[in-house]
Amino acid sequence: GLCVLANYRESDRDGPLRSWDEQKRRLVYAQYSRGRKNGLVCLFRSGLPWLAQEWQGDQLVDEYLVKQTAHGLSPVLARTLKTEDAGELER
């Protein structure tokens, strides 16, 4: 699969970071404030979110696996994942 790695050491980046693949599908969205992740970070597969994180001042607050259900997309708090779902976070 595709991998995006970004490092903003001692950066003054402010605002959103967005990236797309060759087919113009979203890969990553991250919100920065004064060089720090602050707000939502979301990773995408085939244009759909699969991992969402909440950040506050470069500190991870919560992480969610976004699962597709019969009713649409549903975030599942990572620390409450069942063993069979936890492997999804490592892909």
C-alpha positions in Angstrom: 0.0 0.0 0.0 0.9 3.6 -0.1 2.6 5.3 2.8 3.0 9.0 3.6 5.6 10.2 6.1 5.8 13.8 7.1 8.1 15.4 9.7 7.8 19.0 10.6 10.6 19.3 13.2 10.7 22.9 14.6 8.3 24.0 11.9 6.1 27.0 11.9 3.5 25.2 9.8 0.0 26.6 10.4 -3.2 25.2 8.8 -4.1 22.0 7.0 -1.7 19.4 5.4 -3.4 17.5 2.6 -2.1 14.8 0.3 -3.7 12.8 -2.6 -2.6 9.8 -4.6 -2.2 9.6 -8.4 -6.0 8.9 -8.9 -6.8 12.1 -6.9 -8.0 10.2 -3.9 -7.3 11.6 -0.4 -4.4 10.0 1.5 -3.9 12.2 4.5 -5.4 15.3 6.2 -3.7 16.9 9.2 -4.3 20.2 11.0 -1.3 22.1 12.4 -1.2 25.1 14.6 2.2 26.9 15.1 4.1 23.8 13.9 2.2 21.3 16.1 -0.5 18.8 15.2 -3.6 20.3 16.7 -7.0 18.9 15.8 -7.8 16.1 13.4 -5.4 13.8 11.6 -7.0 11.4 9.2 -5.6 8.7 7.0 -7.5 7.4 4.0 -7.6 4.2 1.9 -9.2 4.4 -1.5 -10.4 7.9 -0.7 -12.3 6.8 2.5 -11.1 7.5 6.0 -9.8 4.4 7.9 -7.9 6.0 10.8 -8.7 9.3 12.6 -6.8 10.8 15.5 -7.4 13.8 17.8 -4.4 15.8 18.7 -3.9 18.7 21.0 -0.5 20.5 21.0 1.3 17.6 19.4 -0.1 15.2 22.1 -2.3 12.3 20.9 -5.7 12.5 22.7 -7.6 9.7 21.0 -7.4 7.4 18.1 -10.2 5.8 16.1 -10.5 3.1 13.5 -13.1 4.1 11.0 -15.1 1.0 10.0 -17.6 0.6 7.2 -21.0 -0.7 8.4 -24.4 -1.2 6.8 -25.3 2.3 8.0 -22.1 4.0 6.7 -18.8 4.9 8.3 -18.5 4.4 12.1 -15.5 5.4 14.2 -14.4 2.9 16.9 -12.2 4.1 19.7 -8.9 2.3 19.3 -8.5 1.4 22.9 -11.8 -0.4 22.8 -11.0 -2.5 19.7 -11.5 -6.2 19.8 -8.4 -8.3 19.1 -9.5 -9.1 15.5 -9.9 -5.4 14.7 -6.7 -4.2 16.4 -4.6 -5.6 13.5 -6.2 -3.0 11.2 -4.3 -0.3 13.0 -1.0 -1.9 12.0 -1.7 -2.1 8.2 
